[in-house]
Amino acid sequence: MQKDSDHTTSHKTSFEELWRLPDGAWVTPEITAAMLGCSKSLLAHWRCDGKGPDYRKRGKLIRYQITDVKAWLSEDTNTHK
């Protein structure tokens, strides 16, 4: 069965391919952690502390939009110059 075009990616996707995803794509905490070079548990701590990139939660399902991850990285980088 083929997935619809929700742009969900597998864990075997290369780092470069992750950054080429369309800005509207939604990704899992595992993929977001790989993009940011941190652990999934660190993302969970950030969510509890109100830090890190914006995310959406529906029930137990957590997703990050690529646009939000890129924006957060840009803000974080600009803050620590």
Residue pairs with C-beta under 8 A, 6 or more apart in sequence:
6 25
6 26
7 21
7 22
7 24
7 25
7 26
7 27
8 26
8 27
8 28
9 17
9 18
9 21
9 25
9 27
9 31
11 30
11 31
11 34
13 31
15 34
15 35
18 27
18 31
18 34
18 35
19 35
21 27
21 66
22 66
23 65
23 66
23 67
23 70
24 65
24 66
24 67
25 65
25 66
26 56
26 63
26 64
26 65
26 66
27 35
27 63
27 64
27 65
27 66
27 69
28 62
28 63
28 64
29 40
29 43
29 44
29 55
29 62
29 64
30 40
31 64
32 43
32 53
32 64
32 69
33 39
33 40
33 42
33 43
35 69
36 43
36 53
36 69
36 73
43 52
45 51
46 52
47 55
47 62
52 72
53 64
53 68
53 69
53 71
53 72
53 73
54 64
54 65
54 68
54 71
54 72
55 62
55 63
55 64
55 68
56 62
56 63
56 64
56 65
57 63
